[in-house]
């Protein structure tokens, strides 16, 4: 699979990245190399191999929930850069 410069530009635009011409050329080559390697992996026979997400067995270290008193509004907001009454004040992100 060959990736084109226009596809890299499209991905950069989706990610809101502003790339120079030299960066576009560099990333096009790098992404093409990555996709070529993935094509090699797709050619491997994986019949009968159990999918794994980790190389070694893992267990979650769950602990039982223990109800406790909350830390309170003042302590929770003590280091807040901005606050509005008893709430965190955050910048508007939806126009």
Gaussian input, Z-matrix of N, CA and C with variables (Angstrom, degrees):
# hf/3-21g

backbone

0 1
 N
 C     1     B1
 C     2     B2     1     A1
 N     3     B3     2     A2     1     D1
 C     4     B4     3     A3     2     D2
 C     5     B5     4     A4     3     D3
 N     6     B6     5     A5     4     D4
 C     7     B7     6     A6     5     D5
 C     8     B8     7     A7     6     D6
 N     9     B9     8     A8     7     D7
 C    10    B10     9     A9     8     D8
 C    11    B11    10    A10     9     D9
 N    12    B12    11    A11    10    D10
 C    13    B13    12    A12    11    D11
 C    14    B14    13    A13    12    D12
 N    15    B15    14    A14    13    D13
 C    16    B16    15    A15    14    D14
 C    17    B17    16    A16    15    D15
 N    18    B18    17    A17    16    D16
 C    19    B19    18    A18    17    D17
 C    20    B20    19    A19    18    D18
 N    21    B21    20    A20    19    D19
 C    22    B22    21    A21    20    D20
 C    23    B23    22    A22    21    D21
 N    24    B24    23    A23    22    D22
 C    25    B25    24    A24    23    D23
 C    26    B26    25    A25    24    D24
 N    27    B27    26    A26    25    D25
 C    28    B28    27    A27    26    D26
 C    29    B29    28    A28    27    D27
 N    30    B30    29    A29    28    D28
 C    31    B31    30    A30    29    D29
 C    32    B32    31    A31    30    D30
 N    33    B33    32    A32    31    D31
 C    34    B34    33    A33    32    D32
 C    35    B35    34    A34    33    D33
 N    36    B36    35    A35    34    D34
 C    37    B37    36    A36    35    D35
 C    38    B38    37    A37    36    D36
 N    39    B39    38    A38    37    D37
 C    40    B40    39    A39    38    D38
 C    41    B41    40    A40    39    D39
 N    42    B42    41    A41    40    D40
 C    43    B43    42    A42    41    D41
 C    44    B44    43    A43    42    D42
 N    45    B45    44    A44    43    D43
 C    46    B46    45    A45    44    D44
 C    47    B47    46    A46    45    D45
 N    48    B48    47    A47    46    D46
 C    49    B49    48    A48    47    D47
 C    50    B50    49    A49    48    D48
 N    51    B51    50    A50    49    D49
 C    52    B52    51    A51    50    D50
 C    53    B53    52    A52    51    D51
 N    54    B54    53    A53    52    D52
 C    55    B55    54    A54    53    D53
 C    56    B56    55    A55    54    D54
 N    57    B57    56    A56    55    D55
 C    58    B58    57    A57    56    D56
 C    59    B59    58    A58    57    D57
 N    60    B60    59    A59    58    D58
 C    61    B61    60    A60    59    D59
 C    62    B62    61    A61    60    D60
 N    63    B63    62    A62    61    D61
 C    64    B64    63    A63    62    D62
 C    65    B65    64    A64    63    D63
 N    66    B66    65    A65    64    D64
 C    67    B67    66    A66    65    D65
 C    68    B68    67    A67    66    D66
 N    69    B69    68    A68    67    D67
 C    70    B70    69    A69    68    D68
 C    71    B71    70    A70    69    D69
 N    72    B72    71    A71    70    D70
 C    73    B73    72    A72    71    D71
 C    74    B74    73    A73    72    D72
 N    75    B75    74    A74    73    D73
 C    76    B76    75    A75    74    D74
 C    77    B77    76    A76    75    D75
 N    78    B78    77    A77    76    D76
 C    79    B79    78    A78    77    D77
 C    80    B80    79    A79    78    D78
 N    81    B81    80    A80    79    D79
 C    82    B82    81    A81    80    D80
 C    83    B83    82    A82    81    D81
 N    84    B84    83    A83    82    D82
 C    85    B85    84    A84    83    D83
 C    86    B86    85    A85    84    D84
 N    87    B87    86    A86    85    D85
 C    88    B88    87    A87    86    D86
 C    89    B89    88    A88    87    D87
 N    90    B90    89    A89    88    D88
 C    91    B91    90    A90    89    D89
 C    92    B92    91    A91    90    D90
 N    93    B93    92    A92    91    D91
 C    94    B94    93    A93    92    D92
 C    95    B95    94    A94    93    D93
 N    96    B96    95    A95    94    D94
 C    97    B97    96    A96    95    D95
 C    98    B98    97    A97    96    D96
 N    99    B99    98    A98    97    D97
 C   100   B100    99    A99    98    D98
 C   101   B101   100   A100    99    D99
 N   102   B102   101   A101   100   D100
 C   103   B103   102   A102   101   D101
 C   104   B104   103   A103   102   D102
 N   105   B105   104   A104   103   D103
 C   106   B106   105   A105   104   D104
 C   107   B107   106   A106   105   D105
 N   108   B108   107   A107   106   D106
 C   109   B109   108   A108   107   D107
 C   110   B110   109   A109   108   D108
 N   111   B111   110   A110   109   D109
 C   112   B112   111   A111   110   D110
 C   113   B113   112   A112   111   D111
 N   114   B114   113   A113   112   D112
 C   115   B115   114   A114   113   D113
 C   116   B116   115   A115   114   D114
 N   117   B117   116   A116   115   D115
 C   118   B118   117   A117   116   D116
 C   119   B119   118   A118   117   D117
 N   120   B120   119   A119   118   D118
 C   121   B121   120   A120   119   D119
 C   122   B122   121   A121   120   D120
 N   123   B123   122   A122   121   D121
 C   124   B124   123   A123   122   D122
 C   125   B125   124   A124   123   D123
 N   126   B126   125   A125   124   D124
 C   127   B127   126   A126   125   D125
 C   128   B128   127   A127   126   D126
 N   129   B129   128   A128   127   D127
 C   130   B130   129   A129   128   D128
 C   131   B131   130   A130   129   D129
 N   132   B132   131   A131   130   D130
 C   133   B133   132   A132   131   D131
 C   134   B134   133   A133   132   D132
 N   135   B135   134   A134   133   D133
 C   136   B136   135   A135   134   D134
 C   137   B137   136   A136   135   D135
 N   138   B138   137   A137   136   D136
 C   139   B139   138   A138   137   D137
 C   140   B140   139   A139   138   D138
 N   141   B141   140   A140   139   D139
 C   142   B142   141   A141   140   D140
 C   143   B143   142   A142   141   D141
 N   144   B144   143   A143   142   D142
 C   145   B145   144   A144   143   D143
 C   146   B146   145   A145   144   D144
 N   147   B147   146   A146   145   D145
 C   148   B148   147   A147   146   D146
 C   149   B149   148   A148   147   D147
 N   150   B150   149   A149   148   D148
 C   151   B151   150   A150   149   D149
 C   152   B152   151   A151   150   D150
 N   153   B153   152   A152   151   D151
 C   154   B154   153   A153   152   D152
 C   155   B155   154   A154   153   D153
 N   156   B156   155   A155   154   D154
 C   157   B157   156   A156   155   D155
 C   158   B158   157   A157   156   D156
 N   159   B159   158   A158   157   D157
 C   160   B160   159   A159   158   D158
 C   161   B161   160   A160   159   D159
 N   162   B162   161   A161   160   D160
 C   163   B163   162   A162   161   D161
 C   164   B164   163   A163   162   D162
 N   165   B165   164   A164   163   D163
 C   166   B166   165   A165   164   D164
 C   167   B167   166   A166   165   D165
 N   168   B168   167   A167   166   D166
 C   169   B169   168   A168   167   D167
 C   170   B170   169   A169   168   D168
 N   171   B171   170   A170   169   D169
 C   172   B172   171   A171   170   D170
 C   173   B173   172   A172   171   D171
 N   174   B174   173   A173   172   D172
 C   175   B175   174   A174   173   D173
 C   176   B176   175   A175   174   D174
 N   177   B177   176   A176   175   D175
 C   178   B178   177   A177   176   D176
 C   179   B179   178   A178   177   D177
 N   180   B180   179   A179   178   D178
 C   181   B181   180   A180   179   D179
 C   182   B182   181   A181   180   D180
 N   183   B183   182   A182   181   D181
 C   184   B184   183   A183   182   D182
 C   185   B185   184   A184   183   D183
 N   186   B186   185   A185   184   D184
 C   187   B187   186   A186   185   D185
 C   188   B188   187   A187   186   D186
 N   189   B189   188   A188   187   D187
 C   190   B190   189   A189   188   D188
 C   191   B191   190   A190   189   D189
 N   192   B192   191   A191   190   D190
 C   193   B193   192   A192   191   D191
 C   194   B194   193   A193   192   D192
 N   195   B195   194   A194   193   D193
 C   196   B196   195   A195   194   D194
 C   197   B197   196   A196   195   D195
 N   198   B198   197   A197   196   D196
 C   199   B199   198   A198   197   D197
 C   200   B200   199   A199   198   D198
 N   201   B201   200   A200   199   D199
 C   202   B202   201   A201   200   D200
 C   203   B203   202   A202   201   D201
 N   204   B204   203   A203   202   D202
 C   205   B205   204   A204   203   D203
 C   206   B206   205   A205   204   D204
 N   207   B207   206   A206   205   D205
 C   208   B208   207   A207   206   D206
 C   209   B209   208   A208   207   D207
 N   210   B210   209   A209   208   D208
 C   211   B211   210   A210   209   D209
 C   212   B212   211   A211   210   D210
 N   213   B213   212   A212   211   D211
 C   214   B214   213   A213   212   D212
 C   215   B215   214   A214   213   D213
 N   216   B216   215   A215   214   D214
 C   217   B217   216   A216   215   D215
 C   218   B218   217   A217   216   D216
 N   219   B219   218   A218   217   D217
 C   220   B220   219   A219   218   D218
 C   221   B221   220   A220   219   D219
 N   222   B222   221   A221   220   D220
 C   223   B223   222   A222   221   D221
 C   224   B224   223   A223   222   D222
 N   225   B225   224   A224   223   D223
 C   226   B226   225   A225   224   D224
 C   227   B227   226   A226   225   D225
 N   228   B228   227   A227   226   D226
 C   229   B229   228   A228   227   D227
 C   230   B230   229   A229   228   D228
 N   231   B231   230   A230   229   D229
 C   232   B232   231   A231   230   D230
 C   233   B233   232   A232   231   D231
 N   234   B234   233   A233   232   D232
 C   235   B235   234   A234   233   D233
 C   236   B236   235   A235   234   D234
 N   237   B237   236   A236   235   D235
 C   238   B238   237   A237   236   D236
 C   239   B239   238   A238   237   D237
 N   240   B240   239   A239   238   D238
 C   241   B241   240   A240   239   D239
 C   242   B242   241   A241   240   D240
 N   243   B243   242   A242   241   D241
 C   244   B244   243   A243   242   D242
 C   245   B245   244   A244   243   D243
 N   246   B246   245   A245   244   D244
 C   247   B247   246   A246   245   D245
 C   248   B248   247   A247   246   D246
 N   249   B249   248   A248   247   D247
 C   250   B250   249   A249   248   D248
 C   251   B251   250   A250   249   D249
 N   252   B252   251   A251   250   D250
 C   253   B253   252   A252   251   D251
 C   254   B254   253   A253   252   D252
 N   255   B255   254   A254   253   D253
 C   256   B256   255   A255   254   D254
 C   257   B257   256   A256   255   D255
 N   258   B258   257   A257   256   D256
 C   259   B259   258   A258   257   D257
 C   260   B260   259   A259   258   D258
 N   261   B261   260   A260   259   D259
 C   262   B262   261   A261   260   D260
 C   263   B263   262   A262   261   D261
 N   264   B264   263   A263   262   D262
 C   265   B265   264   A264   263   D263
 C   266   B266   265   A265   264   D264
 N   267   B267   266   A266   265   D265
 C   268   B268   267   A267   266   D266
 C   269   B269   268   A268   267   D267
 N   270   B270   269   A269   268   D268
 C   271   B271   270   A270   269   D269
 C   272   B272   271   A271   270   D270
 N   273   B273   272   A272   271   D271
 C   274   B274   273   A273   272   D272
 C   275   B275   274   A274   273   D273
 N   276   B276   275   A275   274   D274
 C   277   B277   276   A276   275   D275
 C   278   B278   277   A277   276   D276
 N   279   B279   278   A278   277   D277
 C   280   B280   279   A279   278   D278
 C   281   B281   280   A280   279   D279
 N   282   B282   281   A281   280   D280
 C   283   B283   282   A282   281   D281
 C   284   B284   283   A283   282   D282

   B1=1.4552
   B2=1.5146
   B3=1.2764
   B4=1.4588
   B5=1.5193
   B6=1.3246
   B7=1.4561
   B8=1.5247
   B9=1.3067
   B10=1.4619
   B11=1.5247
   B12=1.3026
   B13=1.4670
   B14=1.5302
   B15=1.3326
   B16=1.4687
   B17=1.5296
   B18=1.3356
   B19=1.4633
   B20=1.5318
   B21=1.3178
   B22=1.4690
   B23=1.5237
   B24=1.3269
   B25=1.4642
   B26=1.5329
   B27=1.3287
   B28=1.4662
   B29=1.5333
   B30=1.3177
   B31=1.4636
   B32=1.5292
   B33=1.3116
   B34=1.4707
   B35=1.5305
   B36=1.3117
   B37=1.4651
   B38=1.5381
   B39=1.3411
   B40=1.4681
   B41=1.5256
   B42=1.3256
   B43=1.4661
   B44=1.5284
   B45=1.3324
   B46=1.4671
   B47=1.5262
   B48=1.3411
   B49=1.4533
   B50=1.5174
   B51=1.3000
   B52=1.4551
   B53=1.5325
   B54=1.3425
   B55=1.4560
   B56=1.5252
   B57=1.3298
   B58=1.4641
   B59=1.5290
   B60=1.3389
   B61=1.4661
   B62=1.5281
   B63=1.3304
   B64=1.4677
   B65=1.5314
   B66=1.3386
   B67=1.4645
   B68=1.5310
   B69=1.3337
   B70=1.4605
   B71=1.5242
   B72=1.3334
   B73=1.4622
   B74=1.5253
   B75=1.3311
   B76=1.4605
   B77=1.5283
   B78=1.3290
   B79=1.4625
   B80=1.5209
   B81=1.3118
   B82=1.4703
   B83=1.5205
   B84=1.3187
   B85=1.4630
   B86=1.5205
   B87=1.3278
   B88=1.4652
   B89=1.5293
   B90=1.3283
   B91=1.4668
   B92=1.5173
   B93=1.3166
   B94=1.4549
   B95=1.5310
   B96=1.3286
   B97=1.4618
   B98=1.5288
   B99=1.3113
   B100=1.4708
   B101=1.5220
   B102=1.3394
   B103=1.4630
   B104=1.5239
   B105=1.3349
   B106=1.4672
   B107=1.5248
   B108=1.3300
   B109=1.4617
   B110=1.5295
   B111=1.3274
   B112=1.4689
   B113=1.5209
   B114=1.3314
   B115=1.4606
   B116=1.5300
   B117=1.3380
   B118=1.4650
   B119=1.5253
   B120=1.3364
   B121=1.4670
   B122=1.5263
   B123=1.3349
   B124=1.4635
   B125=1.5246
   B126=1.3188
   B127=1.4623
   B128=1.5277
   B129=1.3345
   B130=1.4569
   B131=1.5254
   B132=1.3307
   B133=1.4604
   B134=1.5274
   B135=1.3270
   B136=1.4613
   B137=1.5313
   B138=1.3053
   B139=1.4633
   B140=1.5240
   B141=1.3130
   B142=1.4560
   B143=1.5165
   B144=1.3235
   B145=1.4681
   B146=1.5230
   B147=1.3206
   B148=1.4582
   B149=1.5272
   B150=1.3274
   B151=1.4684
   B152=1.5218
   B153=1.3084
   B154=1.4612
   B155=1.5143
   B156=1.2959
   B157=1.4573
   B158=1.5228
   B159=1.3460
   B160=1.4591
   B161=1.5300
   B162=1.3093
   B163=1.4582
   B164=1.5219
   B165=1.3287
   B166=1.4669
   B167=1.5220
   B168=1.3337
   B169=1.4727
   B170=1.5273
   B171=1.3141
   B172=1.4649
   B173=1.5163
   B174=1.3244
   B175=1.4560
   B176=1.5106
   B177=1.3153
   B178=1.4555
   B179=1.5229
   B180=1.2942
   B181=1.4639
   B182=1.5244
   B183=1.3384
   B184=1.4520
   B185=1.5163
   B186=1.2868
   B187=1.4610
   B188=1.5201
   B189=1.2897
   B190=1.4728
   B191=1.5267
   B192=1.3216
   B193=1.4604
   B194=1.5139
   B195=1.3150
   B196=1.4512
   B197=1.5271
   B198=1.3181
   B199=1.4644
   B200=1.5238
   B201=1.3298
   B202=1.4631
   B203=1.5240
   B204=1.3051
   B205=1.4597
   B206=1.5262
   B207=1.3184
   B208=1.4630
   B209=1.5283
   B210=1.3194
   B211=1.4696
   B212=1.5234
   B213=1.3072
   B214=1.4569
   B215=1.5212
   B216=1.3157
   B217=1.4625
   B218=1.5241
   B219=1.3020
   B220=1.4714
   B221=1.5285
   B222=1.3187
   B223=1.4694
   B224=1.5349
   B225=1.3345
   B226=1.4657
   B227=1.5233
   B228=1.3251
   B229=1.4693
   B230=1.5263
   B231=1.3151
   B232=1.4633
   B233=1.5250
   B234=1.3273
   B235=1.4610
   B236=1.5266
   B237=1.3177
   B238=1.4694
   B239=1.5220
   B240=1.3483
   B241=1.4549
   B242=1.5287
   B243=1.3219
   B244=1.4629
   B245=1.5201
   B246=1.3212
   B247=1.4488
   B248=1.5149
   B249=1.3109
   B250=1.4564
   B251=1.5257
   B252=1.3131
   B253=1.4590
   B254=1.5298
   B255=1.3328
   B256=1.4606
   B257=1.5250
   B258=1.3377
   B259=1.4577
   B260=1.5260
   B261=1.3501
   B262=1.4595
   B263=1.5148
   B264=1.3024
   B265=1.4582
   B266=1.5119
   B267=1.3498
   B268=1.4490
   B269=1.5161
   B270=1.3539
   B271=1.4689
   B272=1.5339
   B273=1.3083
   B274=1.4665
   B275=1.5211
   B276=1.3322
   B277=1.4637
   B278=1.5197
   B279=1.3050
   B280=1.4667
   B281=1.5185
   B282=1.3238
   B283=1.4607
   B284=1.4975
   A1=108.99
   A2=116.37
   A3=121.95
   A4=108.27
   A5=116.80
   A6=121.04
   A7=108.47
   A8=116.15
   A9=120.46
   A10=110.46
   A11=114.11
   A12=120.20
   A13=110.45
   A14=116.77
   A15=119.28
   A16=110.89
   A17=118.00
   A18=120.81
   A19=110.71
   A20=116.64
   A21=120.29
   A22=109.59
   A23=117.55
   A24=121.20
   A25=110.46
   A26=115.72
   A27=120.48
   A28=110.38
   A29=117.52
   A30=121.27
   A31=110.22
   A32=117.21
   A33=120.87
   A34=110.17
   A35=116.57
   A36=120.50
   A37=110.12
   A38=117.23
   A39=120.30
   A40=111.58
   A41=116.18
   A42=121.19
   A43=111.99
   A44=115.68
   A45=122.33
   A46=111.63
   A47=115.10
   A48=121.50
   A49=109.19
   A50=115.79
   A51=120.93
   A52=106.98
   A53=116.75
   A54=121.36
   A55=110.16
   A56=115.11
   A57=120.05
   A58=108.87
   A59=115.95
   A60=120.19
   A61=111.28
   A62=117.10
   A63=119.33
   A64=110.90
   A65=116.72
   A66=119.79
   A67=110.86
   A68=116.57
   A69=119.99
   A70=110.88
   A71=116.56
   A72=120.29
   A73=110.66
   A74=116.73
   A75=121.76
   A76=110.84
   A77=116.05
   A78=119.98
   A79=112.33
   A80=116.87
   A81=119.47
   A82=110.02
   A83=117.38
   A84=121.45
   A85=112.27
   A86=116.35
   A87=120.32
   A88=111.54
   A89=116.41
   A90=119.35
   A91=111.44
   A92=116.43
   A93=120.04
   A94=110.22
   A95=116.96
   A96=121.30
   A97=111.93
   A98=116.19
   A99=120.55
   A100=110.11
   A101=116.48
   A102=119.98
   A103=111.65
   A104=117.69
   A105=120.58
   A106=110.24
   A107=117.11
   A108=120.74
   A109=110.40
   A110=117.34
   A111=120.92
   A112=109.90
   A113=117.79
   A114=121.07
   A115=110.70
   A116=116.98
   A117=120.74
   A118=110.24
   A119=116.36
   A120=120.23
   A121=111.09
   A122=116.77
   A123=120.24
   A124=111.60
   A125=117.52
   A126=121.15
   A127=112.58
   A128=118.27
   A129=121.29
   A130=111.36
   A131=115.55
   A132=121.34
   A133=108.43
   A134=116.51
   A135=120.99
   A136=111.84
   A137=116.44
   A138=121.25
   A139=109.64
   A140=117.57
   A141=122.11
   A142=114.88
   A143=118.29
   A144=120.76
   A145=108.34
   A146=115.70
   A147=120.79
   A148=109.27
   A149=117.82
   A150=119.81
   A151=111.24
   A152=116.21
   A153=121.16
   A154=109.45
   A155=115.95
   A156=119.61
   A157=111.55
   A158=116.43
   A159=121.17
   A160=109.03
   A161=115.33
   A162=119.85
   A163=112.37
   A164=116.27
   A165=120.92
   A166=108.46
   A167=117.40
   A168=119.10
   A169=110.96
   A170=115.43
   A171=119.99
   A172=109.79
   A173=115.37
   A174=121.61
   A175=108.29
   A176=115.66
   A177=119.51
   A178=109.15
   A179=115.32
   A180=120.27
   A181=108.68
   A182=115.57
   A183=119.41
   A184=110.22
   A185=115.57
   A186=121.45
   A187=106.93
   A188=117.65
   A189=118.40
   A190=109.95
   A191=115.60
   A192=120.19
   A193=109.93
   A194=115.52
   A195=120.76
   A196=108.09
   A197=116.72
   A198=119.00
   A199=110.56
   A200=115.79
   A201=120.41
   A202=108.25
   A203=116.15
   A204=121.26
   A205=109.45
   A206=116.84
   A207=120.08
   A208=109.48
   A209=116.00
   A210=119.37
   A211=112.23
   A212=117.55
   A213=120.84
   A214=112.12
   A215=115.08
   A216=121.65
   A217=111.35
   A218=117.98
   A219=120.81
   A220=111.82
   A221=117.39
   A222=120.34
   A223=110.36
   A224=117.32
   A225=120.57
   A226=110.86
   A227=117.66
   A228=121.54
   A229=113.01
   A230=117.87
   A231=120.93
   A232=112.74
   A233=118.34
   A234=121.02
   A235=113.06
   A236=117.38
   A237=120.42
   A238=109.46
   A239=118.34
   A240=119.78
   A241=111.96
   A242=116.86
   A243=121.92
   A244=108.35
   A245=115.52
   A246=118.87
   A247=109.58
   A248=115.49
   A249=122.57
   A250=106.18
   A251=116.28
   A252=123.89
   A253=109.54
   A254=118.27
   A255=119.84
   A256=111.84
   A257=116.76
   A258=122.07
   A259=110.86
   A260=116.02
   A261=120.50
   A262=107.95
   A263=118.22
   A264=121.99
   A265=106.85
   A266=116.20
   A267=121.35
   A268=109.19
   A269=117.17
   A270=119.13
   A271=111.18
   A272=115.47
   A273=120.92
   A274=109.11
   A275=116.95
   A276=120.42
   A277=112.48
   A278=117.97
   A279=121.16
   A280=107.43
   A281=115.28
   A282=119.43
   A283=111.13
   D1=127.76
   D2=-179.98
   D3=-107.04
   D4=130.61
   D5=177.65
   D6=-97.63
   D7=140.87
   D8=-177.52
   D9=-99.09
   D10=162.30
   D11=178.54
   D12=-62.48
   D13=-36.79
   D14=-179.74
   D15=-66.18
   D16=-32.90
   D17=176.60
   D18=-68.23
   D19=-39.03
   D20=176.82
   D21=-65.26
   D22=-41.44
   D23=176.91
   D24=-60.64
   D25=-40.72
   D26=-179.60
   D27=-64.31
   D28=-45.68
   D29=178.66
   D30=-63.30
   D31=-41.16
   D32=178.67
   D33=-62.90
   D34=-40.72
   D35=178.94
   D36=-64.48
   D37=-42.19
   D38=177.42
   D39=-62.11
   D40=-36.77
   D41=179.78
   D42=-84.64
   D43=1.77
   D44=-178.91
   D45=57.30
   D46=43.05
   D47=177.01
   D48=-104.80
   D49=135.42
   D50=176.43
   D51=-102.05
   D52=109.71
   D53=-175.63
   D54=-111.17
   D55=142.18
   D56=175.39
   D57=-77.63
   D58=170.78
   D59=179.19
   D60=-60.81
   D61=-41.27
   D62=-179.18
   D63=-67.45
   D64=-36.80
   D65=177.42
   D66=-66.41
   D67=-39.84
   D68=177.53
   D69=-61.08
   D70=-43.03
   D71=178.75
   D72=-63.62
   D73=-43.60
   D74=-179.62
   D75=-62.44
   D76=-49.35
   D77=-177.83
   D78=-67.79
   D79=-32.92
   D80=176.92
   D81=-62.17
   D82=-45.66
   D83=177.76
   D84=-64.04
   D85=-43.44
   D86=-179.19
   D87=-65.79
   D88=-44.53
   D89=179.85
   D90=-66.43
   D91=-35.63
   D92=177.10
   D93=-63.72
   D94=-39.70
   D95=177.22
   D96=-64.66
   D97=-40.52
   D98=178.81
   D99=-63.99
   D100=-46.37
   D101=-179.46
   D102=-65.29
   D103=-34.29
   D104=176.81
   D105=-64.56
   D106=-39.02
   D107=178.68
   D108=-67.08
   D109=-40.44
   D110=178.45
   D111=-62.74
   D112=-37.35
   D113=177.17
   D114=-61.00
   D115=-38.76
   D116=176.51
   D117=-62.68
   D118=-41.74
   D119=179.57
   D120=-65.62
   D121=-35.93
   D122=179.23
   D123=-65.31
   D124=-23.32
   D125=-179.23
   D126=-78.78
   D127=-12.89
   D128=-178.59
   D129=-70.59
   D130=145.25
   D131=176.43
   D132=-85.25
   D133=109.99
   D134=-178.36
   D135=-109.75
   D136=18.17
   D137=179.20
   D138=-61.20
   D139=129.48
   D140=177.67
   D141=82.78
   D142=1.00
   D143=178.80
   D144=-96.17
   D145=125.86
   D146=-178.24
   D147=-75.89
   D148=129.06
   D149=177.90
   D150=-63.33
   D151=139.97
   D152=177.09
   D153=-131.66
   D154=153.16
   D155=176.31
   D156=-106.33
   D157=-15.56
   D158=178.73
   D159=-136.72
   D160=149.94
   D161=179.79
   D162=-73.15
   D163=-27.08
   D164=179.08
   D165=-122.45
   D166=150.06
   D167=179.28
   D168=-61.38
   D169=139.40
   D170=179.69
   D171=-130.27
   D172=149.01
   D173=173.81
   D174=-126.65
   D175=144.70
   D176=175.50
   D177=-74.24
   D178=140.10
   D179=179.74
   D180=-94.18
   D181=70.38
   D182=179.98
   D183=-77.84
   D184=149.36
   D185=173.34
   D186=-128.82
   D187=154.57
   D188=178.59
   D189=-67.86
   D190=144.77
   D191=176.13
   D192=-68.57
   D193=139.82
   D194=177.95
   D195=-127.02
   D196=111.93
   D197=179.34
   D198=-60.41
   D199=140.02
   D200=178.64
   D201=-149.82
   D202=164.92
   D203=177.75
   D204=-67.78
   D205=146.11
   D206=177.02
   D207=-74.73
   D208=166.14
   D209=-177.40
   D210=-81.46
   D211=-11.45
   D212=177.67
   D213=91.97
   D214=156.42
   D215=-175.83
   D216=-64.00
   D217=-45.89
   D218=-176.69
   D219=-62.44
   D220=-43.81
   D221=179.40
   D222=-67.99
   D223=-38.95
   D224=-179.22
   D225=-65.62
   D226=-36.52
   D227=-176.95
   D228=-96.32
   D229=6.38
   D230=-175.19
   D231=-57.76
   D232=-38.15
   D233=-178.08
   D234=-105.63
   D235=13.38
   D236=-179.40
   D237=-68.30
   D238=130.58
   D239=179.08
   D240=-65.31
   D241=-35.69
   D242=176.64
   D243=-138.33
   D244=144.56
   D245=176.58
   D246=-143.12
   D247=153.85
   D248=175.54
   D249=-127.84
   D250=105.74
   D251=-174.49
   D252=55.64
   D253=-110.87
   D254=-178.39
   D255=-109.42
   D256=31.05
   D257=-177.91
   D258=-130.10
   D259=154.77
   D260=169.78
   D261=-71.68
   D262=136.99
   D263=174.71
   D264=-102.33
   D265=125.19
   D266=-177.67
   D267=-124.86
   D268=156.67
   D269=179.03
   D270=-66.29
   D271=148.06
   D272=177.11
   D273=-68.03
   D274=131.07
   D275=-179.54
   D276=-116.11
   D277=-13.70
   D278=178.70
   D279=-110.62
   D280=127.06
   D281=-178.68
   D282=-90.51

